Amino acid sequence: MPRKSRIDAFGAVSLTAFALLLAFNQVVIKVTNEGLQPVFFAALRSLGGAVVIYLWIRLRGLPLTLPRATLPAGILIGVAFAFEFVCLFLALDLTSVTRTSVIFYTMPIWLALAAHVLIPGERLTGIKSAGLAMAFAGVVVALVTRDGVEGEASVLGDVFAFGAAIGWASIALIVRTTPLKEVRPEVQLLWQLAVSAPILFVAAAFFGPALRDPTLIHWAGLGFQILAIVSAGFLFWFWLLTIYPAASVAAFSFLSPVFGVGLGWFLLGEPVGPGILVSLALVCGGLILVNRPPREGVTSRKRSA
């Protein structure tokens, strides 16, 4: 599919479905953490995902050879992947899905700021800058709301959720600004999984026993992570990233905190107080502005300048 300058109908439907999948994924991680130590869980997920992606590449007869120039970027993206999911899994172990969703899905703020500097054609406009400020205000509201109404409110959990957002934005930037952008999405994902797995297994040794009396539902959660998220889901997201502008793809994640707060309340019974709702509204409103396409007249004047 040729590269496009803005989101079309197919992109909108696909990204909405992916946002719902990611929101449900946070519920799955929260539940699975009860049976598996979070970092060990992330390590098993990366290992299993690497095997699945490798078999998929072989089944389709795709080349696995990599240009030497991609080696540093491949290692870097694997480290960023490991960092993101250490942070995300620990965040969901320490705090609620509702709080993690609001903070984690601020990723487009940090991606748009970095893309303004590093990616040609994705500079911030006045409207997008206002959106970033609004979304950042929402994060501040989430961080200072600690009256217990919103459920668990761990400062360390919030810090980990923020770190996960930075890690995710870093991955998107590495894909777009290094030689990895010329590599197939399947191979990009294999790099991330294969490099992150040993890092995560080593890191897991510092976070306590690997098992927390797992039952069938916890192993099923691991299987869901490997097949539906790490393999099919992430591969689909990276494919969309090769077609649509990075900031626009990321900005559609404004739906995920909405879905995440709703699923946390509906499936896990997490209380949702006024503070988290104000934070959610600010973040989602800001991300809508970030994804707002420029007016045609403004675009034409810029081209003629």
KAGI-V252090 format. One record per residue. N is the residue number from 1. PHI is phi in whole degrees, -180 to 180 (999 if undefined). Layout:
((N | PHI) (N | PHI))
This chain:
((1 | 999) (2 | -67) (3 | -69) (4 | -123) (5 | -90) (6 | -153) (7 | -74) (8 | -105) (9 | -62) (10 | -62) (11 | -63) (12 | -64) (13 | -64) (14 | -64) (15 | -72) (16 | -66) (17 | -64) (18 | -67) (19 | -62) (20 | -65) (21 | -61) (22 | -66) (23 | -65) (24 | -64) (25 | -59) (26 | -66) (27 | -64) (28 | -62) (29 | -62) (30 | -57) (31 | -71) (32 | -67) (33 | -60) (34 | -69) (35 | -110) (36 | -126) (37 | -59) (38 | -54) (39 | -72) (40 | -64) (41 | -59) (42 | -64) (43 | -66) (44 | -60) (45 | -64) (46 | -64) (47 | -64) (48 | -63) (49 | -64) (50 | -62) (51 | -65) (52 | -63) (53 | -66) (54 | -61) (55 | -64) (56 | -63) (57 | -63) (58 | -66) (59 | -61) (60 | -86) (61 | 69) (62 | -83) (63 | -71) (64 | -105) (65 | -67) (66 | -123) (67 | -60) (68 | -58) (69 | -66) (70 | -86) (71 | -59) (72 | -60) (73 | -67) (74 | -64) (75 | -66) (76 | -62) (77 | -70) (78 | -67) (79 | -65) (80 | -63) (81 | -63) (82 | -62) (83 | -61) (84 | -57) (85 | -87) (86 | -61) (87 | -65) (88 | -66) (89 | -67) (90 | -70) (91 | -59) (92 | -73) (93 | -81) (94 | -103) (95 | -139) (96 | -83) (97 | -61) (98 | -63) (99 | -68) (100 | -61) (101 | -61) (102 | -62) (103 | -77) (104 | -62) (105 | -84) (106 | -81) (107 | -45) (108 | -60) (109 | -60) (110 | -73) (111 | -67) (112 | -65) (113 | -63) (114 | -70) (115 | -64) (116 | -56) (117 | -93) (118 | -105) (119 | -116) (120 | -59) (121 | 86) (122 | -124) (123 | -77) (124 | -76) (125 | -99) (126 | -61) (127 | -64) (128 | -65) (129 | -63) (130 | -63) (131 | -64) (132 | -63) (133 | -64) (134 | -65) (135 | -65) (136 | -64) (137 | -61) (138 | -63) (139 | -64) (140 | -60) (141 | -60) (142 | -63) (143 | -69) (144 | -90) (145 | -85) (146 | -137) (147 | -93) (148 | 86) (149 | -66) (150 | -82) (151 | 94) (152 | -61) (153 | -142) (154 | -84) (155 | -62) (156 | -64) (157 | -61) (158 | -63) (159 | -63) (160 | -65) (161 | -63) (162 | -64) (163 | -61) (164 | -64) (165 | -63) (166 | -64) (167 | -62) (168 | -65) (169 | -62) (170 | -63) (171 | -62) (172 | -61) (173 | -67) (174 | -62) (175 | -61) (176 | -86) (177 | -118) (178 | -125) (179 | -58) (180 | -63) (181 | -65) (182 | -92) (183 | -97) (184 | -58) (185 | -56) (186 | -60) (187 | -74) (188 | -56) (189 | -67) (190 | -62) (191 | -55) (192 | -61) (193 | -70) (194 | -68) (195 | -76) (196 | -73) (197 | -56) (198 | -64) (199 | -61) (200 | -69) (201 | -64) (202 | -65) (203 | -63) (204 | -61) (205 | -64) (206 | -96) (207 | -122) (208 | 93) (209 | -56) (210 | -70) (211 | -113) (212 | -123) (213 | 56) (214 | -69) (215 | -120) (216 | -58) (217 | -65) (218 | -73) (219 | -68) (220 | -64) (221 | -62) (222 | -63) (223 | -62) (224 | -61) (225 | -61) (226 | -67) (227 | -86) (228 | -88) (229 | -103) (230 | -64) (231 | -87) (232 | -68) (233 | -66) (234 | -66) (235 | -61) (236 | -65) (237 | -64) (238 | -67) (239 | -66) (240 | -62) (241 | -67) (242 | -80) (243 | -105) (244 | -110) (245 | -57) (246 | -57) (247 | -66) (248 | -70) (249 | -61) (250 | -65) (251 | -66) (252 | -65) (253 | -69) (254 | -60) (255 | -74) (256 | -65) (257 | -63) (258 | -63) (259 | -63) (260 | -64) (261 | -62) (262 | -64) (263 | -71) (264 | -61) (265 | -72) (266 | -75) (267 | -93) (268 | -110) (269 | 70) (270 | -74) (271 | -64) (272 | -124) (273 | -93) (274 | -63) (275 | -62) (276 | -69) (277 | -70) (278 | -63) (279 | -60) (280 | -61) (281 | -63) (282 | -66) (283 | -63) (284 | -66) (285 | -61) (286 | -64) (287 | -72) (288 | -64) (289 | -66) (290 | -61) (291 | -90) (292 | -69) (293 | -69) (294 | -67) (295 | -66) (296 | -59) (297 | -64) (298 | -66) (299 | -61) (300 | -63) (301 | -63) (302 | -66) (303 | -69) (304 | -84) (305 | -72))
